[in-house]
Amino acid sequence: MIVDEASLASIAVTLAAALRPGDVVALSGDLGAGKTTFARAVIRALGWEGEVPSPTFTLVQPYDTDPEVWHVDLYRLDDPAEADALGLFETDAALLIEWPERLGDRLPREALRLRFDGAGEATRRLTWTVPPGWESRWPPPQKQR
């Protein structure tokens, strides 16, 4: 799906409405492809009115929303085992994980996987892989043109 910034924000609102406690959403793509912008839009759609900093240095930024969300950025991990100390899969929070490939085989099979391509471009390509647990909730309906 080809998306501009407004479409990406709309899709983020749709994802926010579908999120449940314990969900894992894997956000992949190059630097500047829109992962953080998308995660911020999801968090704001869940009602968060405060600042939404990138968790590049903190690795995990929790948000007291409904459902609770942890925004995770694993870019700085060198080894998947380093993620164990973060307690990602010991929480009921929904996880928005940037750079999920840094988890290796630790990423749950039931993760919704979103891929962003087109870094630095006005429009981006958004693709997804939908596991069985998400089939009734995703993808969002496409607008007719």
N, C-alpha and C positions, 0 to 999 in steps of 0.2 A: 504494500500500500504506500503510495506517495503522499506525504503529509507536509503541510506548512506549519508554522508555529501555532496558528489558531487551531488547526486540526489536531495537533499534538496535545494541546491543552484540553480539547474536548475529549480526546481518548483517555487522558489522565483522569478526568472527571468520571468517565465510565468505569475505569479500573477502580477508582476509589469506592464507587458504589458497590462493586462486586467483591471487594476485599473482605476476608474473614480472618479471625484470629488464627495464627499458625500458618497462613499462606506464605509462600515464598515466590517472589517475582525476581527473576534474573534479568538484569539490564546489561546487555553487551553492546559493544561498538567501540570505535576508535575515540581518542581524545577529541573533544569538541563535537561529538555526534549528537548530543542532546540527552544523554542519560541523566545527568544531574538536573537539568531543566525539567525533564519529565518527572523525576522523583519529587522535586519541589512542587510541581503542579498537583501531583497526587496528594501530597501532605496538606497543601492549602485546600484542596477539594474536600478533605476530611475535616475542615474547620480550623486548622491551625492558623492563627493570626500573627504569631511572632516571627522572628527571624528563622530562616531555614538555611543554615550554613552548609557548605559542602563538608562531608565527614572525611575528607582526604587525609587529615592528620590525626583526627580522633578515632578513625576507622568506623565507629558506630555512634550514631546520634539518635536517641530515642525521642518519640513524640507521644504525648499523652492525648491521643485522639481515640476515636471509636471506629474501628478497632485500634488498639495501640499499634504504632508503626515504629520500626527501627530502620533508619536509612543507613546503609552500610556501603563503604567504599573500600575494596580490597586491593586497590592498585599497588599499595606499598608492601604487600605480602610477598615474600620470596619463596615460601614453601607452604603448601596447603595445611600442614600440621600447625602452623602459626595461628590459624583460624580457630583452633580448638579452644584457646584461652578466651575467645570472645563470647562464648556461650550462645552462639546463634541458634542452635537447634535445641536449646534448653528453655526457650521462652515461648509464650503463647502469642507474642507480638507477630504481626504480619511483617515480613522482611522485604525491603526493596534493596537488592544487592547489585551494586555496580562492580564490574570486573569479576563476575562469578566464576570465570574460568580459572581464577587463582585458587579456587577450592578444589580443583582436580575432581576426583570422584566423590567428594563430600557433598556436592550439591544434590539435594533430594530429587528423586525422579519425578515427583509431583510438582516441581517448580514450573511456573509459567515462564517461558523464555521469550523475551522481547529483544530484537536485534535492531539497532539504529545504524544506518549507513548514510553517508553524505555529510561528513564533518565540514563545517564552515559554509555550507550551501544554504540557500533560502528554503529549499525543499529537501526533505530527507526521505529515505526509504525505511519503512518500519515493517518488519516481518516478525512472525511469532511461531512458536511451537507450543501446542496446547496438549497438556497431559490429560488423562481421563477425568481427573477430579475437577478440571476447569471446563469441560466440554459444554456444560449447560450455562456457564457464565461468560464465556469468551469464545469467539471474538465479538467486538461491538458491531452492531448493524452498520452497514455502510450507507451513506447518503446517496440517493439517486442524483445523477447529474443530468 
